[in-house]
Amino acid sequence: MVSQAEHQASLEKIRNGLATKVRILIPADACPRCKAAEGAYALDDPRLDNELALPLEGCSRPGGCTAFYAPVLDRFGP
């Protein structure tokens, strides 16, 4: 399981890179709490530092939260 500090470092890397948004991705076996958080968010959305901070508080998946941040690069590419 990835620690909160590792998730925060990942989010900061995305914020300081070329991303236009950040997406919370979840695995197929995610709990309802994680499924509700799945989606794309503005980089300055304050919820990313609170109720959407990973690992998600209230996750009931056996083994813990496996959601992760991914950059949205919709302004870049071919």
Distance bins in CASP14 RR format, pairs under 12 A and 6 or more apart:
PFRMAT RR
TARGET T0000
AUTHOR 0000-0000-0000
RMODE 2
METHOD distances of the structure
MODEL  1
1 7 0 0 0 0 0 1 0 0 0 0 0
1 54 0 0 0 0 0 1 0 0 0 0 0
1 55 1 0 0 1 0 0 0 0 0 0 0
1 56 0 0 0 0 0 1 0 0 0 0 0
1 59 0 0 0 0 0 1 0 0 0 0 0
1 61 0 0 0 0 0 1 0 0 0 0 0
1 62 0 0 0 0 0 1 0 0 0 0 0
1 63 1 0 0 1 0 0 0 0 0 0 0
1 64 1 0 1 0 0 0 0 0 0 0 0
1 65 1 0 0 1 0 0 0 0 0 0 0
1 66 1 0 0 1 0 0 0 0 0 0 0
1 67 0 0 0 0 0 1 0 0 0 0 0
1 68 0 0 0 0 0 1 0 0 0 0 0
2 8 0 0 0 0 0 1 0 0 0 0 0
2 9 0 0 0 0 1 0 0 0 0 0 0
2 10 0 0 0 0 1 0 0 0 0 0 0
2 11 0 0 0 0 0 1 0 0 0 0 0
2 54 1 0 0 1 0 0 0 0 0 0 0
2 55 1 0 0 1 0 0 0 0 0 0 0
2 56 0 0 0 0 0 1 0 0 0 0 0
2 63 0 0 0 0 0 1 0 0 0 0 0
2 64 0 0 0 0 1 0 0 0 0 0 0
2 65 0 0 0 0 1 0 0 0 0 0 0
2 66 0 0 0 0 1 0 0 0 0 0 0
2 67 0 0 0 0 1 0 0 0 0 0 0
2 68 1 0 0 1 0 0 0 0 0 0 0
2 69 0 0 0 0 1 0 0 0 0 0 0
3 9 0 0 0 0 1 0 0 0 0 0 0
3 10 0 0 0 0 0 1 0 0 0 0 0
3 53 0 0 0 0 0 1 0 0 0 0 0
3 54 0 0 0 0 1 0 0 0 0 0 0
3 55 0 0 0 0 1 0 0 0 0 0 0
3 64 0 0 0 0 0 1 0 0 0 0 0
3 65 0 0 0 0 0 1 0 0 0 0 0
4 10 0 0 0 0 0 1 0 0 0 0 0
4 11 0 0 0 0 0 1 0 0 0 0 0
4 49 0 0 0 0 0 1 0 0 0 0 0
4 53 1 0 0 1 0 0 0 0 0 0 0
4 54 1 0 0 1 0 0 0 0 0 0 0
4 55 1 0 0 1 0 0 0 0 0 0 0
4 56 0 0 0 0 0 1 0 0 0 0 0
4 57 0 0 0 0 1 0 0 0 0 0 0
4 65 0 0 0 0 1 0 0 0 0 0 0
5 11 0 0 0 0 0 1 0 0 0 0 0
5 12 0 0 0 0 0 1 0 0 0 0 0
5 53 0 0 0 0 0 1 0 0 0 0 0
5 54 0 0 0 0 0 1 0 0 0 0 0
5 55 0 0 0 0 0 1 0 0 0 0 0
6 12 0 0 0 0 0 1 0 0 0 0 0
6 13 0 0 0 0 0 1 0 0 0 0 0
6 53 0 0 0 0 0 1 0 0 0 0 0
6 54 0 0 0 0 1 0 0 0 0 0 0
6 55 0 0 0 0 1 0 0 0 0 0 0
6 68 0 0 0 0 1 0 0 0 0 0 0
6 69 0 0 0 0 0 1 0 0 0 0 0
7 13 0 0 0 0 0 1 0 0 0 0 0
7 14 0 0 0 0 0 1 0 0 0 0 0
7 22 0 0 0 0 0 1 0 0 0 0 0
7 24 0 0 0 0 0 1 0 0 0 0 0
7 48 0 0 0 0 0 1 0 0 0 0 0
7 49 0 0 0 0 0 1 0 0 0 0 0
7 52 0 0 0 0 0 1 0 0 0 0 0
7 53 1 0 0 1 0 0 0 0 0 0 0
7 54 1 1 0 0 0 0 0 0 0 0 0
7 55 1 0 0 1 0 0 0 0 0 0 0
7 56 0 0 0 0 1 0 0 0 0 0 0
7 65 0 0 0 0 1 0 0 0 0 0 0
7 66 0 0 0 0 0 1 0 0 0 0 0
7 67 0 0 0 0 1 0 0 0 0 0 0
7 68 1 0 0 1 0 0 0 0 0 0 0
7 69 1 0 0 1 0 0 0 0 0 0 0
7 70 0 0 0 0 0 1 0 0 0 0 0
8 14 0 0 0 0 0 1 0 0 0 0 0
8 15 0 0 0 0 0 1 0 0 0 0 0
8 48 0 0 0 0 1 0 0 0 0 0 0
8 49 0 0 0 0 1 0 0 0 0 0 0
8 52 0 0 0 0 0 1 0 0 0 0 0
8 53 1 0 0 1 0 0 0 0 0 0 0
8 54 0 0 0 0 1 0 0 0 0 0 0
8 55 0 0 0 0 0 1 0 0 0 0 0
8 69 0 0 0 0 1 0 0 0 0 0 0
9 15 0 0 0 0 0 1 0 0 0 0 0
9 16 0 0 0 0 0 1 0 0 0 0 0
9 54 0 0 0 0 0 1 0 0 0 0 0
9 69 0 0 0 0 0 1 0 0 0 0 0
10 16 0 0 0 0 0 1 0 0 0 0 0
10 17 0 0 0 0 0 1 0 0 0 0 0
10 19 0 0 0 0 0 1 0 0 0 0 0
10 22 0 0 0 0 1 0 0 0 0 0 0
10 23 0 0 0 0 0 1 0 0 0 0 0
10 24 0 0 0 0 0 1 0 0 0 0 0
10 25 0 0 0 0 0 1 0 0 0 0 0
10 48 0 0 0 0 0 1 0 0 0 0 0
10 53 0 0 0 0 0 1 0 0 0 0 0
10 54 0 0 0 0 1 0 0 0 0 0 0
10 55 0 0 0 0 0 1 0 0 0 0 0
10 67 0 0 0 0 0 1 0 0 0 0 0
10 68 1 0 0 1 0 0 0 0 0 0 0
10 69 1 0 1 0 0 0 0 0 0 0 0
10 70 0 0 0 0 1 0 0 0 0 0 0
10 71 0 0 0 0 1 0 0 0 0 0 0
11 17 0 0 0 0 0 1 0 0 0 0 0
11 19 0 0 0 0 0 1 0 0 0 0 0
11 21 0 0 0 0 0 1 0 0 0 0 0
11 22 1 0 0 1 0 0 0 0 0 0 0
11 23 0 0 0 0 0 1 0 0 0 0 0
11 24 0 0 0 0 1 0 0 0 0 0 0
11 41 0 0 0 0 0 1 0 0 0 0 0
11 43 0 0 0 0 1 0 0 0 0 0 0
11 44 0 0 0 0 0 1 0 0 0 0 0
11 45 0 0 0 0 0 1 0 0 0 0 0
11 47 0 0 0 0 0 1 0 0 0 0 0
11 48 1 0 0 1 0 0 0 0 0 0 0
11 49 0 0 0 0 1 0 0 0 0 0 0
11 52 0 0 0 0 1 0 0 0 0 0 0
11 53 0 0 0 0 1 0 0 0 0 0 0
11 54 1 0 0 1 0 0 0 0 0 0 0
11 67 0 0 0 0 0 1 0 0 0 0 0
11 68 0 0 0 0 1 0 0 0 0 0 0
11 69 1 0 1 0 0 0 0 0 0 0 0
11 70 0 0 0 0 0 1 0 0 0 0 0
11 71 0 0 0 0 1 0 0 0 0 0 0
12 19 0 0 0 0 0 1 0 0 0 0 0
12 22 0 0 0 0 0 1 0 0 0 0 0
12 43 0 0 0 0 0 1 0 0 0 0 0
12 48 0 0 0 0 0 1 0 0 0 0 0
12 49 0 0 0 0 0 1 0 0 0 0 0
12 69 0 0 0 0 1 0 0 0 0 0 0
12 71 0 0 0 0 0 1 0 0 0 0 0
13 19 0 0 0 0 1 0 0 0 0 0 0
13 22 0 0 0 0 0 1 0 0 0 0 0
13 43 0 0 0 0 0 1 0 0 0 0 0
13 69 0 0 0 0 1 0 0 0 0 0 0
13 70 0 0 0 0 0 1 0 0 0 0 0
13 71 0 0 0 0 1 0 0 0 0 0 0
14 20 0 0 0 0 0 1 0 0 0 0 0
14 21 0 0 0 0 1 0 0 0 0 0 0
14 22 1 0 1 0 0 0 0 0 0 0 0
14 23 0 0 0 0 1 0 0 0 0 0 0
14 24 0 0 0 0 0 1 0 0 0 0 0
14 40 0 0 0 0 0 1 0 0 0 0 0
14 41 0 0 0 0 0 1 0 0 0 0 0
14 42 0 0 0 0 0 1 0 0 0 0 0
14 43 1 0 0 1 0 0 0 0 0 0 0
14 48 0 0 0 0 1 0 0 0 0 0 0
14 54 0 0 0 0 0 1 0 0 0 0 0
14 68 0 0 0 0 0 1 0 0 0 0 0
14 69 1 0 1 0 0 0 0 0 0 0 0
14 70 1 0 0 1 0 0 0 0 0 0 0
14 71 1 0 1 0 0 0 0 0 0 0 0
14 72 0 0 0 0 1 0 0 0 0 0 0
14 73 0 0 0 0 1 0 0 0 0 0 0
15 21 0 0 0 0 0 1 0 0 0 0 0
15 22 1 0 0 1 0 0 0 0 0 0 0
15 41 0 0 0 0 0 1 0 0 0 0 0
15 42 0 0 0 0 0 1 0 0 0 0 0
15 43 1 0 1 0 0 0 0 0 0 0 0
15 44 0 0 0 0 1 0 0 0 0 0 0
15 45 0 0 0 0 0 1 0 0 0 0 0
15 48 0 0 0 0 1 0 0 0 0 0 0
15 49 0 0 0 0 0 1 0 0 0 0 0
15 69 0 0 0 0 1 0 0 0 0 0 0
15 71 0 0 0 0 1 0 0 0 0 0 0
15 72 0 0 0 0 0 1 0 0 0 0 0
16 22 0 0 0 0 0 1 0 0 0 0 0
16 43 0 0 0 0 1 0 0 0 0 0 0
16 71 0 0 0 0 0 1 0 0 0 0 0
17 43 0 0 0 0 1 0 0 0 0 0 0
17 71 1 0 0 1 0 0 0 0 0 0 0
17 72 0 0 0 0 0 1 0 0 0 0 0
17 73 0 0 0 0 1 0 0 0 0 0 0
17 75 0 0 0 0 0 1 0 0 0 0 0
17 76 0 0 0 0 0 1 0 0 0 0 0
18 43 0 0 0 0 0 1 0 0 0 0 0
18 71 1 0 0 1 0 0 0 0 0 0 0
18 72 0 0 0 0 0 1 0 0 0 0 0
18 73 1 0 0 1 0 0 0 0 0 0 0
18 74 0 0 0 0 0 1 0 0 0 0 0
18 75 1 0 0 1 0 0 0 0 0 0 0
18 76 1 0 1 0 0 0 0 0 0 0 0
18 77 0 0 0 0 1 0 0 0 0 0 0
19 40 0 0 0 0 0 1 0 0 0 0 0
19 41 0 0 0 0 0 1 0 0 0 0 0
19 42 0 0 0 0 0 1 0 0 0 0 0
19 43 1 0 0 1 0 0 0 0 0 0 0
19 44 0 0 0 0 0 1 0 0 0 0 0
19 69 0 0 0 0 1 0 0 0 0 0 0
19 70 0 0 0 0 1 0 0 0 0 0 0
19 71 1 1 0 0 0 0 0 0 0 0 0
19 72 1 0 1 0 0 0 0 0 0 0 0
19 73 1 0 1 0 0 0 0 0 0 0 0
19 74 0 0 0 0 1 0 0 0 0 0 0
19 75 0 0 0 0 1 0 0 0 0 0 0
19 76 0 0 0 0 1 0 0 0 0 0 0
20 40 0 0 0 0 1 0 0 0 0 0 0
20 41 0 0 0 0 0 1 0 0 0 0 0
20 42 0 0 0 0 1 0 0 0 0 0 0
20 43 1 0 0 1 0 0 0 0 0 0 0
20 44 0 0 0 0 0 1 0 0 0 0 0
20 71 0 0 0 0 1 0 0 0 0 0 0
20 72 1 0 1 0 0 0 0 0 0 0 0
20 73 1 0 0 1 0 0 0 0 0 0 0
20 74 1 0 1 0 0 0 0 0 0 0 0
20 75 1 0 1 0 0 0 0 0 0 0 0
20 76 0 0 0 0 1 0 0 0 0 0 0
20 77 0 0 0 0 0 1 0 0 0 0 0
21 39 0 0 0 0 1 0 0 0 0 0 0
21 40 1 0 1 0 0 0 0 0 0 0 0
21 41 1 0 0 1 0 0 0 0 0 0 0
21 42 1 0 1 0 0 0 0 0 0 0 0
21 43 1 0 0 1 0 0 0 0 0 0 0
21 44 0 0 0 0 0 1 0 0 0 0 0
21 45 0 0 0 0 1 0 0 0 0 0 0
21 48 0 0 0 0 0 1 0 0 0 0 0
21 69 0 0 0 0 0 1 0 0 0 0 0
21 70 0 0 0 0 1 0 0 0 0 0 0
21 71 1 0 0 1 0 0 0 0 0 0 0
21 72 1 1 0 0 0 0 0 0 0 0 0
21 73 0 0 0 0 1 0 0 0 0 0 0
21 74 1 0 0 1 0 0 0 0 0 0 0
21 75 0 0 0 0 0 1 0 0 0 0 0
22 37 0 0 0 0 0 1 0 0 0 0 0
22 39 0 0 0 0 1 0 0 0 0 0 0
22 40 1 0 0 1 0 0 0 0 0 0 0
22 41 1 0 1 0 0 0 0 0 0 0 0
22 42 0 0 0 0 1 0 0 0 0 0 0
22 43 1 0 1 0 0 0 0 0 0 0 0
22 44 0 0 0 0 0 1 0 0 0 0 0
22 45 0 0 0 0 1 0 0 0 0 0 0
22 47 0 0 0 0 0 1 0 0 0 0 0
22 48 1 0 0 1 0 0 0 0 0 0 0
22 49 0 0 0 0 0 1 0 0 0 0 0
22 52 0 0 0 0 1 0 0 0 0 0 0
22 53 0 0 0 0 0 1 0 0 0 0 0
22 54 0 0 0 0 0 1 0 0 0 0 0
22 67 0 0 0 0 0 1 0 0 0 0 0
22 68 0 0 0 0 0 1 0 0 0 0 0
22 69 1 0 1 0 0 0 0 0 0 0 0
22 70 1 0 0 1 0 0 0 0 0 0 0
22 71 1 0 0 1 0 0 0 0 0 0 0
22 72 1 0 0 1 0 0 0 0 0 0 0
22 73 0 0 0 0 0 1 0 0 0 0 0
22 74 0 0 0 0 0 1 0 0 0 0 0
23 37 0 0 0 0 0 1 0 0 0 0 0
23 38 0 0 0 0 1 0 0 0 0 0 0
23 39 1 0 1 0 0 0 0 0 0 0 0
23 40 1 0 1 0 0 0 0 0 0 0 0
23 41 1 0 0 1 0 0 0 0 0 0 0
23 42 0 0 0 0 0 1 0 0 0 0 0
23 43 0 0 0 0 0 1 0 0 0 0 0
23 45 0 0 0 0 0 1 0 0 0 0 0
23 48 0 0 0 0 0 1 0 0 0 0 0
23 52 0 0 0 0 0 1 0 0 0 0 0
23 54 0 0 0 0 0 1 0 0 0 0 0
23 67 0 0 0 0 0 1 0 0 0 0 0
23 68 0 0 0 0 1 0 0 0 0 0 0
23 69 1 0 0 1 0 0 0 0 0 0 0
23 70 1 0 1 0 0 0 0 0 0 0 0
23 71 1 0 0 1 0 0 0 0 0 0 0
23 72 1 0 1 0 0 0 0 0 0 0 0
23 73 0 0 0 0 0 1 0 0 0 0 0
23 74 0 0 0 0 0 1 0 0 0 0 0
24 30 0 0 0 0 0 1 0 0 0 0 0
24 33 0 0 0 0 0 1 0 0 0 0 0
24 34 0 0 0 0 1 0 0 0 0 0 0
24 35 0 0 0 0 0 1 0 0 0 0 0
24 36 0 0 0 0 0 1 0 0 0 0 0
24 37 1 0 1 0 0 0 0 0 0 0 0
24 38 1 0 1 0 0 0 0 0 0 0 0
24 39 1 0 1 0 0 0 0 0 0 0 0
24 40 0 0 0 0 1 0 0 0 0 0 0
24 41 1 0 0 1 0 0 0 0 0 0 0
24 45 0 0 0 0 0 1 0 0 0 0 0
24 47 0 0 0 0 0 1 0 0 0 0 0
24 48 0 0 0 0 1 0 0 0 0 0 0
24 51 0 0 0 0 0 1 0 0 0 0 0
24 52 1 0 0 1 0 0 0 0 0 0 0
24 53 0 0 0 0 0 1 0 0 0 0 0
24 54 1 0 0 1 0 0 0 0 0 0 0
24 55 0 0 0 0 0 1 0 0 0 0 0
24 56 0 0 0 0 1 0 0 0 0 0 0
24 59 0 0 0 0 0 1 0 0 0 0 0
24 65 0 0 0 0 0 1 0 0 0 0 0
24 66 0 0 0 0 0 1 0 0 0 0 0
24 67 1 0 1 0 0 0 0 0 0 0 0
24 68 1 0 0 1 0 0 0 0 0 0 0
24 69 1 0 0 1 0 0 0 0 0 0 0
24 70 1 0 0 1 0 0 0 0 0 0 0
24 71 0 0 0 0 0 1 0 0 0 0 0
24 72 0 0 0 0 0 1 0 0 0 0 0
25 34 0 0 0 0 1 0 0 0 0 0 0
25 35 0 0 0 0 0 1 0 0 0 0 0
25 37 0 0 0 0 0 1 0 0 0 0 0
25 38 1 0 0 1 0 0 0 0 0 0 0
25 39 0 0 0 0 1 0 0 0 0 0 0
25 40 0 0 0 0 1 0 0 0 0 0 0
25 41 0 0 0 0 0 1 0 0 0 0 0
25 54 0 0 0 0 0 1 0 0 0 0 0
25 65 0 0 0 0 0 1 0 0 0 0 0
25 66 0 0 0 0 1 0 0 0 0 0 0
25 67 1 0 0 1 0 0 0 0 0 0 0
25 68 1 0 1 0 0 0 0 0 0 0 0
25 69 1 0 0 1 0 0 0 0 0 0 0
25 70 1 0 1 0 0 0 0 0 0 0 0
25 71 0 0 0 0 0 1 0 0 0 0 0
25 72 0 0 0 0 0 1 0 0 0 0 0
26 32 0 0 0 0 0 1 0 0 0 0 0
26 33 0 0 0 0 1 0 0 0 0 0 0
26 34 1 0 1 0 0 0 0 0 0 0 0
26 35 1 0 0 1 0 0 0 0 0 0 0
26 36 0 0 0 0 1 0 0 0 0 0 0
26 37 1 0 0 1 0 0 0 0 0 0 0
26 38 1 0 1 0 0 0 0 0 0 0 0
26 39 0 0 0 0 1 0 0 0 0 0 0
26 52 0 0 0 0 0 1 0 0 0 0 0
26 54 0 0 0 0 0 1 0 0 0 0 0
26 55 0 0 0 0 0 1 0 0 0 0 0
26 56 0 0 0 0 1 0 0 0 0 0 0
26 59 0 0 0 0 1 0 0 0 0 0 0
26 61 0 0 0 0 1 0 0 0 0 0 0
26 64 0 0 0 0 0 1 0 0 0 0 0
26 65 0 0 0 0 1 0 0 0 0 0 0
26 66 1 0 0 1 0 0 0 0 0 0 0
26 67 1 0 1 0 0 0 0 0 0 0 0
26 68 0 0 0 0 1 0 0 0 0 0 0
26 69 0 0 0 0 0 1 0 0 0 0 0
26 70 0 0 0 0 0 1 0 0 0 0 0
27 34 0 0 0 0 1 0 0 0 0 0 0
27 35 0 0 0 0 0 1 0 0 0 0 0
27 38 0 0 0 0 0 1 0 0 0 0 0
27 59 0 0 0 0 0 1 0 0 0 0 0
27 61 0 0 0 0 1 0 0 0 0 0 0
27 63 0 0 0 0 0 1 0 0 0 0 0
27 64 0 0 0 0 0 1 0 0 0 0 0
27 65 0 0 0 0 1 0 0 0 0 0 0
27 66 1 0 1 0 0 0 0 0 0 0 0
27 67 1 0 0 1 0 0 0 0 0 0 0
27 68 0 0 0 0 1 0 0 0 0 0 0
28 34 0 0 0 0 0 1 0 0 0 0 0
28 35 0 0 0 0 0 1 0 0 0 0 0
28 38 0 0 0 0 0 1 0 0 0 0 0
28 61 0 0 0 0 0 1 0 0 0 0 0
28 66 0 0 0 0 0 1 0 0 0 0 0
29 35 0 0 0 0 0 1 0 0 0 0 0
29 59 0 0 0 0 0 1 0 0 0 0 0
29 60 0 0 0 0 0 1 0 0 0 0 0
29 61 1 0 0 1 0 0 0 0 0 0 0
29 62 0 0 0 0 1 0 0 0 0 0 0
29 63 0 0 0 0 0 1 0 0 0 0 0
29 64 0 0 0 0 0 1 0 0 0 0 0
29 65 0 0 0 0 0 1 0 0 0 0 0
29 66 0 0 0 0 1 0 0 0 0 0 0
29 67 0 0 0 0 0 1 0 0 0 0 0
30 36 0 0 0 0 1 0 0 0 0 0 0
30 37 0 0 0 0 1 0 0 0 0 0 0
30 38 1 0 0 1 0 0 0 0 0 0 0
30 55 0 0 0 0 0 1 0 0 0 0 0
30 56 0 0 0 0 1 0 0 0 0 0 0
30 59 0 0 0 0 1 0 0 0 0 0 0
30 60 0 0 0 0 1 0 0 0 0 0 0
30 61 1 0 0 1 0 0 0 0 0 0 0
30 62 0 0 0 0 0 1 0 0 0 0 0
30 63 0 0 0 0 0 1 0 0 0 0 0
30 64 0 0 0 0 0 1 0 0 0 0 0
30 65 0 0 0 0 1 0 0 0 0 0 0
30 66 1 0 0 1 0 0 0 0 0 0 0
30 67 1 0 0 1 0 0 0 0 0 0 0
30 68 0 0 0 0 0 1 0 0 0 0 0
31 37 0 0 0 0 0 1 0 0 0 0 0
31 38 0 0 0 0 0 1 0 0 0 0 0
31 55 0 0 0 0 0 1 0 0 0 0 0
31 56 0 0 0 0 1 0 0 0 0 0 0
31 57 0 0 0 0 0 1 0 0 0 0 0
31 58 0 0 0 0 1 0 0 0 0 0 0
31 59 1 0 1 0 0 0 0 0 0 0 0
31 60 1 0 1 0 0 0 0 0 0 0 0
31 61 1 0 1 0 0 0 0 0 0 0 0
31 62 0 0 0 0 1 0 0 0 0 0 0
31 63 0 0 0 0 0 1 0 0 0 0 0
31 64 0 0 0 0 1 0 0 0 0 0 0
31 65 0 0 0 0 1 0 0 0 0 0 0
31 66 0 0 0 0 1 0 0 0 0 0 0
31 67 0 0 0 0 1 0 0 0 0 0 0
32 38 0 0 0 0 0 1 0 0 0 0 0
32 56 0 0 0 0 0 1 0 0 0 0 0
32 58 0 0 0 0 1 0 0 0 0 0 0
32 59 0 0 0 0 1 0 0 0 0 0 0
32 60 1 0 0 1 0 0 0 0 0 0 0
32 61 0 0 0 0 1 0 0 0 0 0 0
33 51 0 0 0 0 0 1 0 0 0 0 0
33 52 0 0 0 0 0 1 0 0 0 0 0
33 54 0 0 0 0 0 1 0 0 0 0 0
33 55 0 0 0 0 0 1 0 0 0 0 0
33 56 1 0 1 0 0 0 0 0 0 0 0
33 57 0 0 0 0 1 0 0 0 0 0 0
33 58 1 0 1 0 0 0 0 0 0 0 0
33 59 1 0 1 0 0 0 0 0 0 0 0
33 60 1 0 0 1 0 0 0 0 0 0 0
33 61 0 0 0 0 1 0 0 0 0 0 0
33 64 0 0 0 0 0 1 0 0 0 0 0
33 65 0 0 0 0 1 0 0 0 0 0 0
33 67 0 0 0 0 1 0 0 0 0 0 0
34 52 0 0 0 0 0 1 0 0 0 0 0
34 54 0 0 0 0 1 0 0 0 0 0 0
34 55 0 0 0 0 1 0 0 0 0 0 0
34 56 1 0 1 0 0 0 0 0 0 0 0
34 57 0 0 0 0 0 1 0 0 0 0 0
34 58 0 0 0 0 1 0 0 0 0 0 0
34 59 1 0 1 0 0 0 0 0 0 0 0
34 60 0 0 0 0 1 0 0 0 0 0 0
34 61 1 0 0 1 0 0 0 0 0 0 0
34 64 0 0 0 0 1 0 0 0 0 0 0
34 65 1 0 0 1 0 0 0 0 0 0 0
34 66 1 0 0 1 0 0 0 0 0 0 0
34 67 1 0 1 0 0 0 0 0 0 0 0
34 68 0 0 0 0 0 1 0 0 0 0 0
35 56 0 0 0 0 0 1 0 0 0 0 0
35 59 0 0 0 0 0 1 0 0 0 0 0
35 60 0 0 0 0 0 1 0 0 0 0 0
35 61 0 0 0 0 0 1 0 0 0 0 0
35 65 0 0 0 0 0 1 0 0 0 0 0
35 67 0 0 0 0 1 0 0 0 0 0 0
36 47 0 0 0 0 0 1 0 0 0 0 0
36 51 0 0 0 0 0 1 0 0 0 0 0
36 52 0 0 0 0 0 1 0 0 0 0 0
36 56 0 0 0 0 1 0 0 0 0 0 0
36 58 0 0 0 0 0 1 0 0 0 0 0
36 59 0 0 0 0 0 1 0 0 0 0 0
36 60 0 0 0 0 0 1 0 0 0 0 0
36 67 0 0 0 0 0 1 0 0 0 0 0
37 45 0 0 0 0 0 1 0 0 0 0 0
37 47 0 0 0 0 1 0 0 0 0 0 0
37 48 0 0 0 0 0 1 0 0 0 0 0
37 50 0 0 0 0 0 1 0 0 0 0 0
37 51 0 0 0 0 1 0 0 0 0 0 0
37 52 1 0 1 0 0 0 0 0 0 0 0
37 53 0 0 0 0 0 1 0 0 0 0 0
37 54 0 0 0 0 1 0 0 0 0 0 0
37 55 0 0 0 0 0 1 0 0 0 0 0
37 56 1 0 1 0 0 0 0 0 0 0 0
37 57 0 0 0 0 0 1 0 0 0 0 0
37 58 0 0 0 0 0 1 0 0 0 0 0
37 59 0 0 0 0 1 0 0 0 0 0 0
37 65 0 0 0 0 1 0 0 0 0 0 0
37 67 1 0 0 1 0 0 0 0 0 0 0
37 68 0 0 0 0 0 1 0 0 0 0 0
37 69 0 0 0 0 0 1 0 0 0 0 0
38 52 0 0 0 0 0 1 0 0 0 0 0
38 54 0 0 0 0 0 1 0 0 0 0 0
38 56 0 0 0 0 0 1 0 0 0 0 0
38 67 1 0 0 1 0 0 0 0 0 0 0
38 68 0 0 0 0 0 1 0 0 0 0 0
38 69 0 0 0 0 0 1 0 0 0 0 0
38 70 0 0 0 0 0 1 0 0 0 0 0
39 45 0 0 0 0 0 1 0 0 0 0 0
39 47 0 0 0 0 0 1 0 0 0 0 0
39 48 0 0 0 0 0 1 0 0 0 0 0
39 52 0 0 0 0 1 0 0 0 0 0 0
39 67 0 0 0 0 0 1 0 0 0 0 0
39 69 0 0 0 0 0 1 0 0 0 0 0
39 70 0 0 0 0 1 0 0 0 0 0 0
39 72 0 0 0 0 1 0 0 0 0 0 0
40 48 0 0 0 0 0 1 0 0 0 0 0
40 52 0 0 0 0 0 1 0 0 0 0 0
40 69 0 0 0 0 0 1 0 0 0 0 0
40 70 0 0 0 0 1 0 0 0 0 0 0
40 71 0 0 0 0 0 1 0 0 0 0 0
40 72 1 0 1 0 0 0 0 0 0 0 0
40 73 0 0 0 0 0 1 0 0 0 0 0
40 74 0 0 0 0 1 0 0 0 0 0 0
41 47 1 0 0 1 0 0 0 0 0 0 0
41 48 1 0 1 0 0 0 0 0 0 0 0
41 49 0 0 0 0 0 1 0 0 0 0 0
41 50 0 0 0 0 0 1 0 0 0 0 0
41 51 0 0 0 0 0 1 0 0 0 0 0
41 52 1 0 0 1 0 0 0 0 0 0 0
41 53 0 0 0 0 0 1 0 0 0 0 0
41 54 0 0 0 0 0 1 0 0 0 0 0
41 69 0 0 0 0 1 0 0 0 0 0 0
41 70 0 0 0 0 0 1 0 0 0 0 0
41 71 0 0 0 0 0 1 0 0 0 0 0
41 72 0 0 0 0 1 0 0 0 0 0 0
42 48 0 0 0 0 1 0 0 0 0 0 0
42 52 0 0 0 0 0 1 0 0 0 0 0
42 72 0 0 0 0 1 0 0 0 0 0 0
43 49 0 0 0 0 0 1 0 0 0 0 0
43 69 0 0 0 0 0 1 0 0 0 0 0
43 71 0 0 0 0 1 0 0 0 0 0 0
43 72 0 0 0 0 1 0 0 0 0 0 0
45 51 0 0 0 0 0 1 0 0 0 0 0
45 52 1 0 0 1 0 0 0 0 0 0 0
45 53 0 0 0 0 0 1 0 0 0 0 0
46 52 0 0 0 0 1 0 0 0 0 0 0
46 53 0 0 0 0 0 1 0 0 0 0 0
47 53 0 0 0 0 1 0 0 0 0 0 0
47 54 0 0 0 0 0 1 0 0 0 0 0
47 56 0 0 0 0 0 1 0 0 0 0 0
48 54 0 0 0 0 1 0 0 0 0 0 0
48 56 0 0 0 0 0 1 0 0 0 0 0
48 69 0 0 0 0 1 0 0 0 0 0 0
50 56 0 0 0 0 0 1 0 0 0 0 0
50 57 0 0 0 0 1 0 0 0 0 0 0
51 57 1 0 0 1 0 0 0 0 0 0 0
51 58 0 0 0 0 0 1 0 0 0 0 0
52 59 0 0 0 0 0 1 0 0 0 0 0
52 65 0 0 0 0 0 1 0 0 0 0 0
52 67 0 0 0 0 1 0 0 0 0 0 0
52 69 0 0 0 0 1 0 0 0 0 0 0
53 59 0 0 0 0 0 1 0 0 0 0 0
53 65 0 0 0 0 0 1 0 0 0 0 0
53 67 0 0 0 0 0 1 0 0 0 0 0
53 69 0 0 0 0 0 1 0 0 0 0 0
54 64 0 0 0 0 0 1 0 0 0 0 0
54 65 1 0 0 1 0 0 0 0 0 0 0
54 66 0 0 0 0 1 0 0 0 0 0 0
54 67 1 0 1 0 0 0 0 0 0 0 0
54 68 1 0 0 1 0 0 0 0 0 0 0
54 69 1 0 0 1 0 0 0 0 0 0 0
54 70 0 0 0 0 0 1 0 0 0 0 0
55 61 0 0 0 0 1 0 0 0 0 0 0
55 63 0 0 0 0 0 1 0 0 0 0 0
55 64 1 0 0 1 0 0 0 0 0 0 0
55 65 1 1 0 0 0 0 0 0 0 0 0
55 66 0 0 0 0 1 0 0 0 0 0 0
55 67 1 0 0 1 0 0 0 0 0 0 0
55 68 0 0 0 0 1 0 0 0 0 0 0
55 69 0 0 0 0 0 1 0 0 0 0 0
56 64 0 0 0 0 1 0 0 0 0 0 0
56 65 1 0 1 0 0 0 0 0 0 0 0
56 66 0 0 0 0 1 0 0 0 0 0 0
56 67 1 0 1 0 0 0 0 0 0 0 0
56 68 0 0 0 0 0 1 0 0 0 0 0
56 69 0 0 0 0 0 1 0 0 0 0 0
57 64 0 0 0 0 0 1 0 0 0 0 0
57 65 0 0 0 0 1 0 0 0 0 0 0
57 67 0 0 0 0 0 1 0 0 0 0 0
58 64 0 0 0 0 1 0 0 0 0 0 0
58 65 0 0 0 0 1 0 0 0 0 0 0
58 67 0 0 0 0 0 1 0 0 0 0 0
59 65 1 1 0 0 0 0 0 0 0 0 0
59 66 0 0 0 0 1 0 0 0 0 0 0
59 67 1 0 0 1 0 0 0 0 0 0 0
61 67 0 0 0 0 1 0 0 0 0 0 0
END
